[in-house]
């Protein structure tokens, strides 16, 4: 798959402990993105942050949190990202979803079965 030029970045911020049917929400988002055939998804774990609750979550040892911020980042064509958005309505009860227009310089994926 090759993605180059104008695209859309979908970023979903959730808590690390947020659950969907006994699985992390971020895992469910990645699996659904994969099933939808989106170009790729990455989960990034934050070391500190706060959201709507205004409670600061951190990895610092004196105030270690069990609910660190997590960002799921997906980049694909605008129409593919927009088609995926309704799935997030079902999964996100508390979090933030951001859409940004981006310009992809180059993306070339491996062919199915090709060694990594």
C-alpha positions in Angstrom: 0.0 0.0 0.0 1.3 3.5 -0.8 -0.1 6.6 0.8 1.3 9.9 -0.3 0.0 13.5 -0.5 -3.0 14.9 1.4 -4.4 12.7 4.1 -6.1 12.8 7.5 -4.6 12.1 10.9 -7.0 10.8 13.5 -5.7 11.0 17.1 -7.7 9.5 19.9 -6.8 10.3 23.5 -8.1 7.9 26.2 -6.9 6.7 29.5 -4.7 3.6 29.8 -7.2 1.9 32.0 -10.3 2.6 29.9 -12.0 -0.7 29.0 -14.2 -2.1 26.3 -15.6 -5.6 27.1 -12.7 -6.3 29.4 -10.0 -5.2 26.9 -8.2 -1.8 26.7 -10.1 0.7 24.5 -6.8 1.5 22.7 -6.5 -2.2 21.8 -10.0 -2.3 20.4 -9.4 0.8 18.3 -6.3 -0.7 16.8 -8.0 -4.0 16.0 -11.0 -2.2 14.4 -8.7 0.0 12.4 -6.8 -3.0 11.1 -10.1 -4.8 10.3 -11.2 -1.7 8.4 -8.1 -1.8 6.3 -6.7 1.5 7.5 -3.0 2.2 6.6 -1.7 1.8 10.1 -2.2 2.7 13.8 0.2 3.5 16.6 -0.5 3.6 20.3 1.6 6.1 22.3 1.7 6.0 26.1 2.0 9.4 27.8 4.3 10.0 30.7 2.1 12.8 32.2 -1.1 14.6 31.4 -4.6 15.5 32.4 -8.0 15.7 30.7 -11.5 16.7 31.5 -11.2 15.6 35.1 -8.3 18.0 35.7 -6.5 15.2 37.6 -2.8 15.0 36.6 -1.7 11.5 35.8 2.1 10.9 35.9 4.8 8.2 35.9 6.8 10.0 38.6 7.3 7.7 41.4 5.9 9.9 44.2 2.5 10.2 42.4 2.5 7.2 40.2 -0.8 6.8 38.2 -2.5 3.7 37.0 -4.4 5.6 34.3 -1.8 7.3 32.1 -2.8 9.1 29.0 -2.7 7.1 25.8 -2.9 8.4 22.2 -3.9 6.2 19.3 -2.7 7.8 16.0 -4.0 6.7 12.6 -3.2 8.3 9.2 -5.0 7.4 6.0 -7.0 9.0 3.2 -9.7 11.5 4.4 -12.6 9.4 3.2 -11.3 6.2 4.9 -10.8 8.0 8.2 -14.3 9.6 8.0 -15.8 6.2 7.3 -14.1 4.8 10.5 -15.3 7.6 12.8 -18.7 6.0 13.7 -16.9 3.0 15.3 -15.4 5.4 17.8 -18.8 6.6 18.9 -19.4 3.1 20.3 -16.0 2.9 22.0 -15.3 6.4 23.5 -17.2 7.4 26.5 -14.5 9.7 27.9 -11.7 11.0 25.8 -10.8 13.3 23.0 -10.8 12.7 19.2 -8.9 15.1 17.0 -8.8 15.2 13.2 -6.0 17.0 11.4 -5.3 17.4 7.7 -1.7 16.2 7.0 0.6 15.8 4.0 2.2 12.4 3.8 5.7 12.5 2.4 6.0 8.8 1.8 4.5 5.6 3.0 5.3 2.2 1.4 4.1 -0.9 3.2 5.4 -4.3 2.7 3.5 -6.7 0.5 1.5 -9.4 2.5 3.8 -12.2 3.5 6.9 -10.2 2.8 9.5 -10.4 5.6 9.8 -7.4 7.9 
